[in-house]
Amino acid sequence: MENKRKSEHRFYRIALKIEFVFIVFLLACIVLVARCSPEPRHQKATPPERTLLMSKTPFPGSNHAPQNDSSIQADSGLASYYQNAFQGHPTASGERYNPNELTAAHKFYPFGTLIHVTNLDNGKQVTVRINDRGPHQADRVIDLSNKAAEILGIIDAGTANVKLEPL
């Protein structure tokens, strides 16, 4: 009888060990499946939107004087455009450059200013929003996004004479 009791006791101990191992295995599987989930477990807090700076300071090296919002004047000169290699890079306003948006860089127009750009060589026109500082070449007055340059027809030439009219 005592032998039977020992064998039952041993059987239950083995059964408990197997049950314990099985539970640990199930928990490990649940953790692994949860870690492979396509949704992130922890969302990074998104920083508040950067306030668009209304810079009155001209781009370094510019011969343009800072202007008040109410006295932003028309300008004219040579325009160029951003290459697609800058796609996704941050602009001076904090936005990411998207070549498919109608945006531009100017030396002193405030960020967010809408500018009507006319290609003086072919008469084509487009309205762009200033979201960056530049151009970085002294003989240029504006750097356009790839989409704006397409609309104005300056992709092949690379530059064009333009007239800028703030709206």
SULZI-V51405 format. One record per helix or strand. SS is the DSSP state (H for helix, E for strand). FROM is the first residue (numbers start at 1). LEN is the number of residues. If there is no record, write none. Layout:
# SULZI-V51405
<<SS	FROM	LEN> <SS	FROM	LEN>>
This chain:
# SULZI-V51405
<<H	2	34> <H	69	3> <E	75	7> <H	84	3> <E	90	1> <E	96	1> <E	103	4> <E	114	6> <E	125	8> <E	140	5> <H	146	7> <E	160	7>>
